[in-house]
Amino acid sequence: MGERGESVRYAYWSDRRVRSIADDDGINIDPRWKTKISLFKIPLLQTGIDLEREVRTFQRKEIAKRIERAIGDLAVEDFVTPPPTRYARGIGRVEFSHFVCEEQGRVVLGMRTVASDGTRVAVCLFGSQDSVAGFMGPRDPVASGWSSSAMWSVTRWLAENCAASGLRHDDPQSISVEAMKIAFDQGFTRESREAVDQPWQRGYTFGDAADAEWFAEIYSDVVLDKDRWSLDEPVDRILVGAPLWVRTPRAAARRYRDFRRGMNVKRYQ
């Protein structure tokens, strides 16, 4: 999976997480030196050569390619293989919203995909507002709405990279369902839930990107027991992790502020 065309922009980029993975897996993304050769003429003498070294900094596009190439098939794209998944990637619609919890500046990215065998997958990625590009509007005023009472449990669980030791009263399936509700249901009111064709009416959301390419580190990957769960939107498998990047064609990114300008501003904080 690679960048398509020259108009691709990075809607999300976690430099800290990218560098951490590069260090762990021995991927070289550090700046390197290149030699610059300059020709000059000395009066009454021959032409001289000046050798100068300057730092060449890798751009995001090149860093992303190095990460993808090094991780290779460990990054799952078609979720027909059984859990666990360490890295995942995909192409599709990504929803950006704030993660309402006691920690300021947290965001959650949600995306849905269907595997080639029909498995319905929800991917919930929790990250930092500072890693979201400004054109997505992470600091725009947003509406309020329903927030999950499980936010504290999910926050503790995420702090331990979704390890079982981070669970006090939940099992991996139930905490994954709560994380999915935060990613896709947080901010809903009765009115906004009915406006399925207007996602900007859901509270705490600030943008989305259609046809976006995303790459993530996955901490939890569970297949739900069909006899146990009856969800509003059927899901077979839930992945929870952290995003490394999201890149999207310029025309595919939507900033919800632009759609909310004609709505009742009293609803927004």
C-alpha positions as CSV (number, residue, x, y, z in Angstrom):
1,M,0.0,0.0,0.0
2,G,1.6,3.3,-1.0
3,E,0.8,6.9,-1.5
4,R,-1.4,7.7,-4.5
5,G,-0.6,10.8,-6.5
6,E,1.0,14.1,-5.5
7,S,-1.9,15.6,-3.6
8,V,-1.7,13.3,-0.5
9,R,-1.7,15.0,2.9
10,Y,-1.0,13.5,6.3
11,A,-4.1,14.1,8.5
12,Y,-2.4,12.3,11.4
13,W,1.3,11.7,12.1
14,S,2.8,10.4,15.4
15,D,6.5,11.2,15.3
16,R,7.0,9.8,18.7
17,R,5.4,6.5,17.9
18,V,7.0,6.2,14.5
19,R,10.4,6.8,16.1
20,S,9.7,4.3,18.9
21,I,8.9,1.5,16.4
22,A,11.9,2.4,14.2
23,D,14.2,2.1,17.3
24,D,12.6,-1.2,18.4
25,D,12.9,-2.8,14.9
26,G,16.2,-1.3,13.9
27,I,14.7,0.9,11.1
28,N,17.0,3.8,10.1
29,I,15.0,7.0,9.8
30,D,17.6,9.4,11.1
31,P,19.0,12.2,9.0
32,R,22.1,11.3,7.0
33,W,24.9,13.2,5.4
34,K,25.3,13.8,1.7
35,T,28.3,15.3,-0.1
36,K,27.9,18.5,-2.0
37,I,30.4,19.2,-4.7
38,S,31.0,22.8,-5.9
39,L,33.3,23.9,-8.7
40,F,35.1,27.2,-8.5
41,K,37.9,29.0,-10.3
42,I,41.1,30.3,-8.7
43,P,42.5,33.4,-10.6
44,L,45.5,32.4,-12.8
45,L,45.2,28.8,-11.6
46,Q,43.1,25.8,-12.5
47,T,39.5,25.1,-11.6
48,G,39.1,23.9,-8.0
49,I,36.7,21.5,-6.3
50,D,35.1,22.2,-2.9
51,L,33.6,19.3,-1.0
52,E,30.9,20.2,1.5
53,R,28.8,17.9,3.7
54,E,25.2,18.8,4.6
55,V,22.5,17.0,6.5
56,R,19.7,15.3,4.4
57,T,16.5,15.0,6.4
58,F,14.0,12.2,5.5
59,Q,10.5,13.4,4.6
60,R,7.4,11.7,6.0
61,K,6.8,9.9,2.8
62,E,10.2,8.3,2.8
63,I,10.0,7.5,6.5
64,A,6.6,5.8,6.0
65,K,7.9,3.7,3.2
66,R,10.8,2.5,5.3
67,I,8.5,1.6,8.2
68,E,6.1,-0.3,5.8
69,R,8.9,-2.1,4.1
70,A,10.6,-3.2,7.3
71,I,7.3,-4.4,8.9
72,G,6.2,-6.1,5.7
73,D,3.5,-8.8,6.1
74,L,3.3,-8.3,9.9
75,A,0.9,-5.4,9.0
76,V,-2.4,-7.1,8.4
77,E,-4.8,-5.6,5.8
78,D,-7.2,-8.4,5.1
79,F,-8.4,-9.7,8.5
80,V,-8.9,-13.3,7.6
81,T,-6.0,-14.4,9.8
82,P,-6.7,-15.2,13.5
83,P,-5.6,-12.8,16.3
84,P,-3.4,-11.4,17.5
85,T,-2.5,-8.7,15.1
86,R,0.6,-6.6,15.9
87,Y,0.3,-4.0,13.1
88,A,-2.6,-3.2,10.8
89,R,-3.3,-1.0,7.8
90,G,-6.1,-0.2,5.5
91,I,-7.9,2.1,3.1
92,G,-11.3,3.6,3.9
93,R,-13.2,6.3,5.8
94,V,-11.6,7.4,9.1
95,E,-13.6,9.3,11.7
96,F,-11.8,11.8,14.0
97,S,-13.2,12.7,17.4
98,H,-12.1,13.7,20.8
99,F,-11.7,11.0,23.5
100,V,-13.6,12.4,26.5
101,C,-11.7,11.3,29.6
102,E,-9.7,12.9,32.4
103,E,-6.7,13.4,30.2
104,Q,-6.8,16.4,28.0
105,G,-5.8,16.3,24.3
106,R,-6.7,12.7,23.6
107,V,-8.4,11.7,20.3
108,V,-9.9,8.5,18.9
109,L,-10.0,7.5,15.3
110,G,-12.6,5.0,14.1
111,M,-12.7,2.9,10.9
112,R,-14.7,-0.1,9.8
113,T,-13.7,-2.7,7.2
114,V,-14.9,-6.0,5.9
115,A,-12.4,-8.9,5.3
116,S,-12.5,-11.0,2.2
117,D,-14.3,-13.8,4.1
118,G,-17.0,-11.4,5.2
119,T,-15.7,-10.7,8.8
120,R,-16.9,-7.3,9.9
121,V,-14.1,-5.5,11.7
122,A,-14.1,-2.3,13.8
123,V,-10.7,-0.6,14.3
124,C,-10.4,1.9,17.2
125,L,-7.2,3.9,17.4
126,F,-6.5,6.2,20.4
127,G,-3.9,8.9,19.9
128,S,-2.9,12.5,20.6
129,Q,-4.6,15.7,19.4
130,D,-1.1,17.2,18.8
131,S,-0.5,14.6,16.1
132,V,-3.6,15.7,14.1
133,A,-3.0,18.1,11.2
134,G,-4.5,21.5,11.6
135,F,-6.6,21.2,8.4
136,M,-8.7,18.5,10.2
137,G,-9.8,21.0,12.9
138,P,-8.7,19.3,16.1
139,R,-9.2,22.5,18.1
140,D,-12.5,23.6,16.5
141,P,-15.5,24.0,18.8
142,V,-17.5,20.8,19.0
143,A,-20.9,19.7,20.2
144,S,-21.4,17.7,23.4
145,G,-23.4,14.5,23.8
146,W,-23.3,11.1,25.3
147,S,-20.0,10.1,26.9
148,S,-19.1,6.6,28.2
149,S,-19.0,5.8,31.9
150,A,-16.4,3.2,30.9
151,M,-13.9,6.0,29.9
152,W,-11.8,5.4,33.1
153,S,-11.6,1.7,32.6
154,V,-10.6,2.2,28.9
155,T,-8.0,4.8,29.9
156,R,-6.4,2.5,32.4
157,W,-6.4,-0.4,29.9
158,L,-4.8,1.8,27.2
159,A,-2.1,2.9,29.6
160,E,-0.9,-0.7,29.8
161,N,-1.1,-1.2,26.0
162,C,-4.4,-3.1,26.5
163,A,-2.7,-5.8,28.5
164,A,-4.9,-8.2,30.5
165,S,-3.2,-6.8,33.7
166,G,-4.9,-3.5,33.0
167,L,-8.4,-5.0,33.4
168,R,-10.0,-4.9,36.8
169,H,-13.6,-5.8,36.2
170,D,-13.7,-6.4,32.5
171,D,-12.7,-9.2,30.1
172,P,-11.0,-8.5,26.8
173,Q,-14.2,-8.7,24.8
174,S,-16.3,-6.4,27.0
175,I,-13.6,-3.7,27.3
176,S,-13.1,-3.8,23.5
177,V,-16.8,-3.3,23.0
178,E,-16.6,-0.2,25.3
179,A,-13.7,1.1,23.4
180,M,-15.7,0.7,20.2
181,K,-18.6,2.6,21.6
182,I,-16.3,5.5,22.5
183,A,-14.9,5.5,18.9
184,F,-18.3,5.3,17.1
185,D,-21.1,6.3,19.5
186,Q,-19.6,8.9,21.9
187,G,-21.3,12.3,21.4
188,F,-24.6,11.0,20.1
189,T,-27.9,12.6,21.0
190,R,-31.3,11.3,19.9
191,E,-31.3,13.9,17.1
192,S,-27.8,13.3,15.8
193,R,-28.2,9.5,15.8
194,E,-31.1,9.9,13.3
195,A,-28.9,12.0,11.0
196,V,-26.9,9.1,9.6
197,D,-26.0,11.1,6.5
198,Q,-24.7,14.0,8.6
199,P,-21.9,12.6,10.8
200,W,-20.8,16.1,11.8
201,Q,-23.9,16.3,14.0
202,R,-22.4,13.7,16.4
203,G,-20.8,15.4,19.4
204,Y,-17.1,15.6,20.0
205,T,-16.3,14.8,16.3
206,F,-14.3,17.3,14.3
207,G,-13.6,15.7,10.9
208,D,-13.3,12.6,8.7
209,A,-11.3,11.4,5.7
210,A,-12.7,9.2,3.0
211,D,-10.5,6.9,1.0
212,A,-7.7,7.4,3.6
213,E,-4.7,5.2,4.1
214,W,-4.0,4.4,7.8
215,F,-1.3,2.4,9.5
216,A,-1.4,1.4,13.2
217,E,0.1,-0.5,16.0
218,I,-2.5,-2.9,17.5
219,Y,-2.6,-3.7,21.2
220,S,-5.8,-5.7,21.4
221,D,-7.5,-8.0,18.8
222,V,-10.5,-9.9,19.8
223,V,-13.2,-12.0,18.0
224,L,-16.6,-11.5,19.6
225,D,-18.6,-14.5,20.7
226,K,-21.7,-14.3,18.5
227,D,-24.0,-15.7,21.2
228,R,-22.9,-13.2,23.7
229,W,-23.3,-9.9,21.9
230,S,-26.3,-8.1,20.3
231,L,-25.0,-4.8,19.0
232,D,-26.8,-2.1,17.1
233,E,-24.4,-2.5,14.2
234,P,-23.1,-6.1,13.9
235,V,-19.3,-6.5,14.4
236,D,-17.3,-9.7,14.4
237,R,-13.9,-8.5,15.4
238,I,-12.5,-5.4,17.2
239,L,-9.0,-4.1,17.0
240,V,-7.8,-1.5,19.5
241,G,-4.4,0.3,19.2
242,A,-2.7,3.5,18.3
243,P,-2.3,5.3,15.0
244,L,1.1,5.9,13.4
245,W,-0.3,7.9,10.5
246,V,-3.3,8.6,8.3
247,R,-2.8,10.1,4.9
248,T,-5.5,11.2,2.5
249,P,-6.1,12.9,-0.9
250,R,-6.7,16.6,-0.3
251,A,-10.3,16.4,-1.6
252,A,-11.2,13.5,0.7
253,A,-10.7,15.3,4.1
254,R,-13.7,17.0,5.6
255,R,-13.6,19.5,8.5
256,Y,-16.9,19.4,10.3
257,R,-16.7,23.0,11.3
258,D,-17.5,23.9,7.7
259,F,-20.8,21.9,7.9
260,R,-21.8,23.2,11.3
261,R,-21.7,26.9,10.6
262,G,-25.4,27.0,9.8
263,M,-26.5,25.1,12.9
264,N,-27.4,26.3,16.4
265,V,-24.1,27.5,17.9
266,K,-25.5,27.2,21.5
267,R,-25.0,23.5,21.1
268,Y,-21.2,23.9,20.8
269,Q,-18.7,24.4,23.5
